[in-house]
């Protein structure tokens, strides 16, 4: 299909530094190391399409991330992840905006998943809002 990226396509990734700092603040030292490494790599090289998976909508946790993609960190199936939304820059070139970084499936009831954080940010809720 013309215009459809192949499995060898790579997408440019853009990060909101304030959101990354917030996500890092809510992470363990090990998770912060994974985040630093991922941001460094994705900022330099972008992300290969083969490392992206479509987010379920609705997700099993009730999140709504229609049209979003996720990746697991560290690859291929690490316990952390990033959620991205496809956007267009001012020259109408596509890129992936990182919506959230965090643990994919937390074991503590008070800790939100990366999918819950991304869902809140998409809906305009305070991104730092965590369950008590």
LUMVEXSE-271619 format. One line per field, with one value per residue: residue number from 1; residue in three letters; x, y, z of N, C-alpha, C in turn. Coordinates in Angstrom, 3 decimals, m for minus. Layout:
<atoms>
padren NUM	...
torkol ALA	...
nX X	...
nY Y	...
nZ Z	...
caX X	...
caY Y	...
caZ Z	...
cX X	...
cY Y	...
cZ Z	...
</atoms>
This chain:
<atoms>
padren 1	2	3	4	5	6	7	8	9	10	11	12	13	14	15	16	17	18	19	20	21	22	23	24	25	26	27	28	29	30	31	32	33	34	35	36	37	38	39	40	41	42	43	44	45	46	47	48	49	50	51	52	53	54	55	56	57	58	59	60	61	62	63	64	65	66	67	68	69	70	71	72	73	74	75	76	77	78	79	80	81	82	83	84	85	86	87	88	89	90	91	92	93	94	95	96	97	98	99	100	101	102	103	104	105	106	107	108	109	110	111	112	113	114	115	116	117	118	119	120	121	122	123	124	125	126	127	128	129	130	131	132
torkol UNK	UNK	UNK	UNK	UNK	UNK	UNK	UNK	UNK	UNK	UNK	UNK	UNK	UNK	UNK	UNK	UNK	UNK	UNK	UNK	UNK	UNK	UNK	UNK	UNK	UNK	UNK	UNK	UNK	UNK	UNK	UNK	UNK	UNK	UNK	UNK	UNK	UNK	UNK	UNK	UNK	UNK	UNK	UNK	UNK	UNK	UNK	UNK	UNK	UNK	UNK	UNK	UNK	UNK	UNK	UNK	UNK	UNK	UNK	UNK	UNK	UNK	UNK	UNK	UNK	UNK	UNK	UNK	UNK	UNK	UNK	UNK	UNK	UNK	UNK	UNK	UNK	UNK	UNK	UNK	UNK	UNK	UNK	UNK	UNK	UNK	UNK	UNK	UNK	UNK	UNK	UNK	UNK	UNK	UNK	UNK	UNK	UNK	UNK	UNK	UNK	UNK	UNK	UNK	UNK	UNK	UNK	UNK	UNK	UNK	UNK	UNK	UNK	UNK	UNK	UNK	UNK	UNK	UNK	UNK	UNK	UNK	UNK	UNK	UNK	UNK	UNK	UNK	UNK	UNK	UNK	UNK
nX 0.845	0.743	2.477	2.332	4.281	7.014	8.201	10.783	10.853	11.625	10.725	10.745	11.194	9.813	10.254	8.732	10.274	9.536	7.494	8.956	10.717	8.918	7.947	10.322	10.736	8.846	9.856	11.901	15.452	16.584	14.668	14.932	17.467	16.986	15.197	16.842	18.714	17.001	15.842	18.117	18.939	16.588	16.269	18.505	18.415	15.764	12.786	12.491	9.893	9.288	9.621	7.395	4.107	0.616	m1.558	m4.054	m7.524	m10.543	m8.146	m7.180	m7.172	m8.973	m8.137	m8.007	m6.508	m6.597	m5.268	m2.689	0.700	2.965	6.024	8.251	10.517	13.608	14.113	13.459	11.072	10.832	10.100	9.212	7.766	7.018	4.627	3.309	2.107	1.016	1.886	1.894	4.433	5.147	5.700	4.219	5.263	5.403	5.762	6.559	5.176	6.234	4.212	4.246	6.316	6.922	6.204	4.935	2.981	2.147	2.672	1.860	m0.987	m1.387	0.211	0.265	m0.027	2.064	0.311	m2.014	m1.086	m0.472	m3.059	m4.376	m2.938	m3.581	m6.264	m6.205	m6.036	m4.409	m1.097	0.624	m0.982	m1.563	m2.808	m4.013
nY m1.175	2.126	4.790	3.657	2.946	0.705	m2.332	m1.698	0.971	4.001	6.088	9.500	10.759	12.853	14.580	15.820	17.676	18.423	16.603	14.223	14.628	14.632	11.996	10.635	11.445	9.915	7.410	4.465	4.208	2.350	2.355	5.029	4.950	3.264	4.924	7.182	5.990	5.099	7.524	8.861	7.147	7.078	9.768	10.269	8.292	7.729	5.626	2.294	0.982	m1.680	m2.038	m1.001	m1.270	m1.445	0.306	m1.131	m0.405	m0.126	m0.344	m3.124	m2.131	m0.129	2.143	4.576	4.702	5.248	5.025	5.325	4.259	1.864	0.990	m1.415	m1.309	m2.181	m3.166	m6.575	m6.983	m5.486	m4.381	m1.789	0.941	3.050	5.349	6.549	9.167	9.734	12.549	15.630	17.797	21.359	21.440	19.478	16.934	13.627	12.565	10.898	11.670	11.467	10.406	9.359	7.723	4.799	2.196	m0.806	m2.691	m2.266	m3.591	m2.543	m1.139	1.620	2.714	4.134	2.782	3.100	3.369	4.378	6.874	8.050	8.070	9.878	12.202	12.598	13.194	15.529	15.604	16.264	15.414	14.445	13.302	10.827	7.714	7.386
nZ 0.000	m0.985	0.681	3.179	5.957	5.872	7.470	8.082	8.540	10.280	12.943	13.841	17.106	19.571	22.633	25.613	27.857	30.471	31.083	30.945	33.077	35.200	35.020	35.551	38.186	39.494	39.412	39.950	40.753	38.931	36.866	36.043	34.922	32.725	31.374	30.765	29.006	26.947	26.017	25.108	22.998	21.351	20.734	19.180	17.116	16.465	16.399	15.433	13.394	13.839	16.555	17.704	19.066	18.672	20.854	22.903	22.627	24.047	26.735	28.846	31.369	31.333	30.053	27.382	24.522	21.784	18.564	19.483	20.107	21.556	23.245	24.587	27.314	28.855	25.383	24.358	25.812	28.247	31.663	31.749	29.870	27.008	25.795	22.782	20.608	17.335	15.507	13.586	12.419	11.999	9.315	8.323	8.601	9.789	13.214	16.300	19.336	22.589	25.127	27.696	30.158	31.991	34.415	33.092	34.026	37.026	40.342	42.687	44.109	44.264	42.374	39.197	35.881	32.932	30.854	32.031	32.874	30.387	29.282	31.016	30.452	27.775	28.041	29.362	32.115	35.260	34.920	36.862	38.693	40.913	42.049	45.363
caX 0.000	1.571	2.393	2.366	5.666	7.375	8.699	12.103	10.705	12.011	9.986	11.352	10.521	10.011	9.992	8.436	11.220	8.837	6.814	9.979	11.202	7.868	7.955	11.545	10.530	7.993	10.475	13.019	16.743	16.747	13.794	15.522	18.583	16.359	14.655	17.957	19.256	16.000	15.724	19.342	18.890	15.461	16.515	19.530	18.130	14.346	12.372	12.078	8.487	9.185	9.598	6.141	2.887	m0.584	m2.196	m5.440	m8.498	m10.037	m7.185	m7.755	m7.255	m9.954	m7.565	m8.410	m5.327	m6.870	m4.287	m1.379	1.597	3.783	7.218	8.688	11.884	14.411	13.572	12.189	9.876	11.150	8.948	8.801	7.360	6.688	3.443	3.498	0.991	1.452	1.561	2.534	5.099	4.652	5.894	3.340	6.031	4.980	6.698	5.905	5.326	6.200	3.198	4.537	7.229	6.672	6.055	3.823	1.948	2.618	2.124	1.328	m2.281	m1.326	1.095	m0.378	0.757	2.411	m0.893	m2.903	m0.503	m0.678	m4.489	m4.665	m2.350	m4.381	m7.570	m6.022	m5.983	m3.065	m0.262	1.257	m2.013	m1.371	m3.797	m3.545
caY 0.000	3.333	5.689	2.916	2.651	m0.703	m2.768	m1.110	2.411	4.556	7.307	10.513	10.854	14.102	14.464	16.983	17.504	18.529	15.316	13.222	14.881	14.171	10.532	10.209	11.676	8.859	6.143	3.936	4.479	1.459	2.862	6.273	4.560	2.782	6.109	7.963	5.257	5.094	8.872	9.119	6.379	7.480	11.127	10.196	7.362	7.473	4.291	1.446	0.566	m3.050	m1.992	m0.392	m2.078	m0.620	0.241	m1.606	0.627	0.236	m1.249	m3.990	m1.330	0.927	3.303	4.811	5.204	5.038	5.608	5.428	3.100	1.665	0.171	m1.970	m0.936	m2.291	m4.129	m6.561	m7.068	m4.970	m4.098	m0.404	1.240	4.408	5.461	7.608	9.592	10.233	13.957	16.274	19.047	22.509	21.175	18.325	15.689	12.860	12.181	10.326	12.436	10.599	10.848	8.898	6.627	4.230	0.752	m1.271	m3.332	m2.175	m4.542	m1.760	m0.578	3.078	3.143	4.051	2.237	4.057	3.552	5.273	8.222	8.542	8.334	11.131	13.328	12.812	13.735	16.827	15.521	16.514	14.255	13.916	12.779	9.404	7.177	7.323
caZ 0.000	m1.032	1.825	4.433	6.291	5.945	8.778	8.301	8.754	11.573	13.247	14.704	18.401	20.292	24.063	26.431	28.963	31.754	31.324	31.245	34.437	36.105	34.999	36.237	39.620	40.025	39.030	40.729	40.109	37.770	35.809	35.537	34.040	31.496	30.719	30.197	27.862	25.871	25.466	24.355	21.754	20.502	20.286	18.127	16.017	16.237	16.813	14.318	13.422	14.350	18.026	18.137	19.121	18.837	22.170	22.880	22.967	25.370	27.347	29.894	32.591	31.123	29.371	25.992	23.825	20.370	17.661	20.124	20.024	22.753	23.122	25.863	27.654	27.647	24.416	23.643	26.663	29.571	32.529	31.559	28.506	26.587	24.945	21.798	19.765	16.045	15.292	12.438	12.770	11.240	7.877	8.069	8.648	10.959	14.271	17.473	20.573	23.766	26.086	29.061	30.451	33.316	34.551	32.265	34.832	38.408	41.312	43.809	43.696	44.223	41.295	37.886	34.775	31.881	30.031	32.775	32.828	29.017	29.130	31.740	29.726	26.564	28.426	30.001	33.586	35.767	34.610	38.047	39.596	41.189	42.985	46.760
cX 0.891	1.367	2.403	3.806	5.895	7.933	10.081	12.046	11.143	11.276	10.801	10.524	10.840	9.548	9.661	9.283	10.564	8.121	7.828	10.504	10.186	7.849	9.179	11.400	9.716	8.568	11.573	14.327	16.972	15.899	14.360	16.695	18.049	15.818	15.760	18.503	18.285	15.899	16.954	19.307	17.792	15.640	17.512	19.050	16.664	14.005	11.936	10.626	8.324	9.148	8.310	4.996	1.717	m1.112	m3.627	m6.360	m9.892	m9.040	m7.839	m7.879	m8.225	m9.407	m8.060	m7.254	m5.442	m5.828	m2.902	m0.595	2.419	5.035	7.609	10.157	12.375	13.822	14.134	10.960	10.160	9.909	8.455	8.382	7.198	5.454	3.642	2.196	1.579	0.968	2.268	3.206	4.583	4.858	5.128	4.110	5.627	6.130	5.887	6.217	5.229	5.216	3.554	5.588	6.854	6.569	4.813	2.684	2.407	1.935	1.546	0.066	m2.263	m0.538	0.402	0.556	1.104	1.192	m1.887	m2.386	m0.724	m2.146	m4.862	m4.131	m3.123	m5.707	m7.451	m6.050	m4.576	m2.213	0.383	0.280	m1.837	m2.431	m3.204	m3.895
cY 1.237	4.200	4.993	2.577	1.147	m1.051	m2.217	0.398	2.792	5.883	8.224	10.589	12.204	13.923	15.817	16.809	17.603	17.221	14.228	13.392	14.396	12.640	9.987	10.361	10.562	7.461	5.729	4.314	3.605	1.947	4.150	5.978	4.064	3.969	6.911	7.295	5.302	6.472	9.198	8.418	6.886	8.893	11.142	9.443	7.252	6.069	3.493	0.998	m0.814	m3.098	m1.398	m1.394	m1.118	m0.778	m0.270	m0.463	0.025	m0.805	m2.065	m3.270	m0.157	2.168	3.375	5.497	4.922	5.748	5.757	4.133	3.040	0.897	m0.278	m1.650	m1.699	m3.334	m5.517	m6.555	m6.615	m4.616	m2.656	m0.193	2.721	4.320	6.689	7.931	10.145	11.671	14.448	17.550	20.165	22.381	19.933	17.010	14.931	12.618	11.559	11.187	11.456	11.197	10.485	7.804	6.091	2.729	0.305	m1.814	m3.357	m3.193	m3.825	m1.043	0.946	3.600	3.020	3.435	3.350	4.356	4.490	6.707	8.829	8.905	9.652	12.333	13.625	13.489	15.063	16.805	15.845	15.272	13.638	13.296	11.271	8.963	7.124	5.998
cZ 0.000	0.206	3.177	4.765	6.377	7.302	9.086	8.523	10.165	11.751	14.144	15.979	19.028	21.730	24.666	27.691	30.331	32.083	31.657	32.667	35.464	36.183	35.725	37.745	40.270	39.751	39.995	40.044	38.865	36.592	35.214	34.611	32.696	30.696	30.050	28.938	26.680	25.216	24.626	22.996	20.816	19.967	19.127	16.897	15.628	16.698	15.588	14.490	14.038	15.876	18.579	18.098	19.297	20.261	21.991	23.266	22.918	25.874	28.440	31.235	32.448	30.444	27.926	25.277	22.330	19.513	18.251	19.946	21.302	22.370	24.516	26.068	28.865	26.697	24.674	24.557	28.096	30.369	32.436	30.110	28.275	25.704	24.070	21.075	18.471	15.877	14.025	12.908	11.862	9.734	7.438	7.939	9.910	11.942	15.395	18.682	21.736	24.772	27.520	29.047	31.818	33.274	33.787	33.109	36.292	39.316	42.525	43.347	43.561	43.028	39.935	36.847	33.795	31.019	30.719	32.748	31.444	28.792	29.807	30.988	28.442	26.884	29.162	31.509	34.038	35.608	35.845	39.032	39.738	42.185	44.373	47.363
</atoms>
